Amino acid sequence: MPIYEYECRRCGHRFELIQKFSDKPRKRCPECSGAVDRLISPPAIRFKGTGWYVTDYADKKISKEAKEAKEAKAESGSGDKKSESKKPEAKKEKKTS
């Protein structure tokens, strides 16, 4: 069921109600019995599943830390790899007795 937000015209009291789509809108404020208006508020939607980026909803602090970690990893791995030569390991043969 959707949550509707209302605001009183007289006292300015804001309140929320969980109502069915078929329910009639609230007419009076529970505080002062003044007339109320239904407010339009953005829906809270979170898309989950494959095809959505995790970073779209990630905490900014976490994103910043992840970015710093990625940069640190890139810096440590960006050394001149051509100067480091890897020697192929010789195959060890099993001796059977």
BELGI-V354498 format. One record per run of one state. SS is the DSSP state (h for helix, s for strand, l for the rest). FROM is the first residue (numbers start at 1). TO is the last residue. If there is no record, write none. Layout:
# BELGI-V354498
{{SS	FROM	TO} {SS	FROM	TO}}
This chain:
# BELGI-V354498
{{l	1	1} {s	2	8} {l	9	13} {s	14	19} {l	20	27} {s	28	28} {l	29	34} {s	35	39} {l	40	53} {h	54	56} {l	57	59} {h	60	76} {l	77	97}}
